[in-house]
């Protein structure tokens, strides 16, 4: 018995010691210190918009804090600020999409003082070394630029007591990126400066979702304008799945533009914009009613619609009829050039490539992303080290693995009926509360991710004040700035948008 009692005492002692150690470890993890602040500053000169500008590039970290003062994340921004300028000078905050994407594409693709050119005609970018060129079109003559890498991307990380559920969700992401903007404004004393946000793809979803967090709360902040590159606020019109009737309509003009580009249409001699007007009218006035009628559509009308669809998409009439007039974008990308064994891109339908699977129903990869994406990350890393003097040893995540692994669109409790993501109502509400807020929506005709007709549909149907929305179009894809002509046009349009304040 004595042995048993002693054994029990020993076991209890071990368990207690283990529990104390476990709690101590967890307490230490929960209370780990915030990262040390850092700032890499370099001085530069450049000519932008024909004006000589002296500016400072600053790569620095900001601590994001909860209401009780606890740090939950470390955000790293890259800011380009004109030297000796008025604190009321405009500042534009820039981020890409994903979710989980860093700002490298807009950074090196079009908006920063440096630019990485890629083939403009749908060709592959090739192998390193990639060029890093001056970008005289950058807007530093009229606005300072702050590139934001959301938490989990770039150099930005969770910190302190931060957990994945604090940032890796639609509302959580909107709140944390709003915190980044507000903290940068606080540190740099830019409260009374005109403020713009430029986002691409999911970055536009985020930008709209941020409006309540920026315009409300204890420190409300109005935004002068939103630049939406390849908008994605309402996913209803940008989700091409079999049972989504609307997406078949919103994608059709882009399918037609892509078929026309690859020489698959017999009658498309008019300019692209005029041809898009024609296809848009058919999609809305004839194709949509036919889809709505479904199986009750009369055979003669079905044949007429199928013939029109074949003429606009370059696909076989029999294929279209077997598909019940519903052309899925993934299948179109494979079917359009099946006779040559090639697929077309998703981000940009101008790109094409051979596919190993000659009989598959859908394209296996996005040739457009594959063709251009390889250039930006290595060139950007070289630029960070050699030009901006950044010596951080941590990886720079162009695509954040933790974001992808932990992302949840809706963490709200209770019953949630499945629905498409939609932040357009937040923008509509923000424009009511801020009657001076303006929006620029930039769309590419060959964008098979966020089609331009979806942008028109989204802006038109959510109560958004269209008199304060400027719609622009480019003969390019999702990242339209990879096309040289579209690059020039987009910069010109963004400049005009900010200068019109």
Buried (B, 14 or more C-beta within 10 A) or exposed (E): EEEEEEEEEEEEEEEEEEEEEEEEEEEEEEEEEBBEEBEBEEEBEBBBBEEEBEBBBBBBBBBBBBEEEBBBBBBBBBBBBBEEEEEEBBBBBBBBBBBBBBBBBBBBBBBBBBBBBBBBEBEBBEEEEBEBEEBBBBBBBBBBBBBBBBBBBBBBBBBBBBEBEBBBBBBBBBBBBBBBBBBBBEBBEBEEBBBBBBBBBBBBBBBBBBBBBBBEEEEEBBBBBBBBBBBBBBBBBBBBEEEBBBBBBBBBBBBBBBBBBBEBBEEBEEEBEEBBEBBBEBBBEBBBEBBEEEEEBEEEEBEBBBEBBBBBBBBEBEBBBEBBBBBBBBBBBBBBBBEEEBBBBBBBBBBBBEBEEEEEEBBEEBBBBBBBBBBBBBBBBBBBEEBBEBEBEEEBBBBBEBBEEBBEBEEEEEEEEEEBBBBBBBBBBBBEBBEEBBBBBBBBBBBBBBBBBBBBBBBEEBEBBEEBBBBBBBBBBBBBBBBBEBBEBBBEBBBEBBEEE
